[in-house]
């Protein structure tokens, strides 16, 4: 009788790879199969499908520290991943797909490690710490006509100070649509069981998965050098790693920024849709507004990122050398503001 379960464990810690693998498995798995995928990411902020990275994250700090941004296929809020996190994905065809089943598998696994946890109504797992409940896991979900998946992260020994660094956005005057993350009080599971680590959690979840489905299969280890048969994976990875997906696939928003220079003040109102500037309005009290007004044409219909802004303004400087000083000031400012 053919197996109805599969277990994959990723040996890569790159989020674009892992999220592309997750999507490829989900698209290609038979609808009568149950799949467990275990993985972790190094130094990453993962945002939900409908989120705005400029609103959710300190994108400037992320770029400075080499933190990767990754947009997932599912909804939900922004989370920070480092190697102190373990991530799980449960997939199943309908009608067997049931997020309560996968939640209970995780809770059962943690119980074998001395963690008595419970699920809350906001897709979180919590433990009691003194008189408080502290979150250590958040989840998100995705469903199609014939299948669904439930994935989430477990805080084992994550650097919670870094989480605060990257999930607190800059103080920007930004009006954005889409989903906003809800911050919760969190804890690491190593504070409860100091011996817990990625390998022990993966082993416990794997055993609980086998016990639930009463079937044991060989684990399939995945890496960029060792991919199972996944039609379309290359194209999926190219999409997952692209600026257009991670930043460009953002709901429309307006960003208002201002700065004062020795020659006067500047205010820019930028309307951004799908990561491109679709409208721009400039204001200045400079005695010579001409170089500021040039920005309205130069920055229209370009990508909302520092590289594109730099190229557009550099071209302006070439065309209008008499405005070099003012345009150079603006360019340096925007390089640190539009990340």
HELIX and SHEET records of a PDB file:
HELIX    1   1 UNK A   15  UNK A   28  1                                  14    
HELIX    2   2 UNK A   53  UNK A   56  1                                   4    
HELIX    3   3 UNK A   59  UNK A   65  1                                   7    
HELIX    4   4 UNK A   99  UNK A  111  1                                  13    
HELIX    5   5 UNK A  160  UNK A  167  1                                   8    
HELIX    6   6 UNK A  189  UNK A  191  5                                   3    
HELIX    7   7 UNK A  198  UNK A  213  1                                  16    
HELIX    8   8 UNK A  233  UNK A  240  1                                   8    
HELIX    9   9 UNK A  243  UNK A  243  1                                   1    
HELIX   10  10 UNK A  244  UNK A  248  3                                   5    
HELIX   11  11 UNK A  290  UNK A  298  1                                   9    
HELIX   12  12 UNK A  306  UNK A  319  1                                  14    
HELIX   13  13 UNK A  321  UNK A  323  5                                   3    
HELIX   14  14 UNK A  324  UNK A  337  1                                  14    
SHEET    1   A 8 UNK A 118  UNK A 119  0                                        
SHEET    2   A 8 UNK A 124  UNK A 129 -1                                        
SHEET    3   A 8 UNK A 132  UNK A 143 -1                                        
SHEET    4   A 8 UNK A 147  UNK A 155 -1                                        
SHEET    5   A 8 UNK A  85  UNK A  93 -1                                        
SHEET    6   A 8 UNK A  34  UNK A  39 -1                                        
SHEET    7   A 8 UNK A   5  UNK A  10  1                                        
SHEET    8   A 8 UNK A 220  UNK A 222  1                                        
SHEET    1   B 3 UNK A  68  UNK A  71  0                                        
SHEET    2   B 3 UNK A  44  UNK A  47  1                                        
SHEET    3   B 3 UNK A  79  UNK A  81 -1                                        
SHEET    1   C 4 UNK A 173  UNK A 176  0                                        
SHEET    2   C 4 UNK A 253  UNK A 261 -1                                        
SHEET    3   C 4 UNK A 264  UNK A 273 -1                                        
SHEET    4   C 4 UNK A 276  UNK A 284 -1                                        
END                                                                             
